[in-house]
Amino acid sequence: MDLLLHSQFTIRNSQLSITGSKSETNRLLLLQALYPNITLANTSNSDDSEVMQKALIGNEEVIDIHHAGTAMRFLTAYFAVNEGREVVLTGSARMQERPIKILVEALEQLGAQISYEKEVGYPPIRIKGQKITASKVTMAANVSSQYISALLLIAPKLENGLELTLEGEITSVPYIKMTLALLNDLNIQTSFEGNSIKVYPKQEVETKIMTVESDWSSASYFFSLVALSQDSSIALTSYKESSLQGDSALVAIYKQMGVETIFEGNKITLIKQPNFIPQTLNLELNNTPDIAQTIVVTCLGLGIGCCLTGLHTLKIKETDRLEALRIEMTKLGASISVTNDSLTLESSSKINSNIKIATYNDHRMAMAFAPLALKVPIIIENAEVVSKSYPDFWEDLKGLGFKISEK
């Protein structure tokens, strides 16, 4: 389904309720599988979280997680310690191109039994659940934080806990801290000092309701909308000023693009600052790579340049996001260059209209480009891909007054 978007309106006094964080939900779903007396509230309605939940409660031998990268990493660790259970984890064609070797090798250090069904280093993988007694593991620090979080989430159920040593500069520290904070909420003892993380064993936890904060990554598209508008305000729920999510860095980043964020209770209100003149952005996004697409599209819409670094993990996402951005931004008339870990956009006031944006089976490509409809009509190909993280996205845009029609 391709969608044509166009709009030249001002959004005022609109309010949206955003689905729970996919990152928090998937971590808590795994913890709930380990500790069934946990109850979850405000969970994500994303495809990724539904796939994760289905895998955790099902009894299938072959588990297909489609495009859900988080589920692949977390479930690899979960089934490795699920004693007596044997499964094959597989996914989409793209998922079978996304590396899993670093996590597999870390689990093998602990005594896990995992083998490759096709190409070494990539899904599908066969996992024979074992009782794990080893407690020390070493891995590279500059890998996807999901590998690290996968190990930390199963750690308290290991007989002797886990001592994880990370070698080099750590990537996406906020996501690691999110995982540890959720463990701490269950009174599971942890420590994170330098490049060493420890999680202490805890076989049982107290009965508790865990409420998921709404997703900051999903909020990013509304920050972009307000930045690209003339005079708008949008309220979003449910958010906390002291968020566990790294993407809450949006507040500071978008202040540089003319968006003021007001916190009130569990609500944030995004307000466009009048007569604001944005300047070229230089941002290091090592801790928040998932909002890079939104930021660069916003910069294009504002006519400003940017240099974004710390983006090496984007090459192994649903698509090679850096190359995808280069191709699609060039169609729109942008002067853009990318390396293995950075992106540079030149300032320009020109945006080509009625361009078809390919989404590469990547939900964030679809949603990041949508706010440009405030500047020029734009066509989003395979728009249904947003269901991976934000199924209600197009309906929410219509509720704000966007004109959206099938193309």
Disulfide bonds with the S-S distance in Angstrom:
none
